[in-house]
């Protein structure tokens, strides 16, 4: 994050950040087991890779938290991207051992930085 903030400051551009947290992930793990939870995390990471721009960065931030770094993204675009991803993840189909898992939802927050010298 710090590297991207510094890069944005050098080029005097903007940068957006989205924090995504899987709702009720502990309950999901308790119900389905940790291997199933691990598979869900992998599938969510794959989902983010498919749905973000090539210049964006998706990282696992914590247990079930991800951070998305969106260089040169305005506040409005960052918000629209967060809302789009939040809605799209509801339609994500995750199978584990040929069983369709229940849909998940995400809670998301965003931060926007307009850098200047």
VENTA-V639026 format. One record per residue. RES is the residue in one letter. BURIAL is # if it has 9 or more other C-alpha atoms within 8 Angstrom, else .. D_FIRST is the distance of its C-alpha to the first C-alpha in whole Angstrom. Layout:
RES|BURIAL|D_FIRST  RES|BURIAL|D_FIRST
This chain:
X|.|0  X|.|4  X|.|5  X|#|5  X|#|6  X|.|9  X|.|10  X|#|11  X|#|12  X|.|14  X|.|16  X|#|16  X|#|15  X|#|13  X|#|10  X|#|10  X|#|9  X|#|11  X|#|12  X|#|15  X|#|18  X|#|21  X|.|24  X|.|26  X|#|25  X|.|27  X|.|30  X|#|29  X|#|29  X|.|32  X|.|34  X|.|33  X|#|32  X|.|29  X|.|29  X|#|29  X|#|26  X|.|24  X|#|26  X|#|24  X|#|21  X|.|21  X|#|23  X|.|20  X|#|18  X|.|20  X|#|21  X|#|17  X|.|17  X|.|21  X|.|20  X|.|17  X|.|17  X|.|17  X|.|14  X|#|12  X|#|9  X|#|11  X|.|10  X|#|12  X|.|11  X|.|14  X|.|18  X|#|18  X|#|15  X|#|12  X|#|9  X|#|10  X|#|7  X|#|10  X|#|10  X|#|14  X|#|14  X|#|17  X|#|17  X|.|20  X|.|19  X|#|16  X|#|18  X|.|21  X|.|18  X|#|18  X|.|21  X|.|22  X|#|20  X|#|22  X|.|25  X|.|25  X|#|24  X|#|27  X|.|29  X|.|27  X|.|30  X|#|29  X|.|32  X|#|33  X|.|36  X|.|37  X|.|37  X|.|35  X|.|32  X|.|32  X|#|30  X|#|27  X|#|25  X|#|21  X|#|20  X|#|17  X|.|16  X|#|14  X|.|12  X|#|12  X|.|12  X|.|14  X|#|14  X|.|17  X|.|18
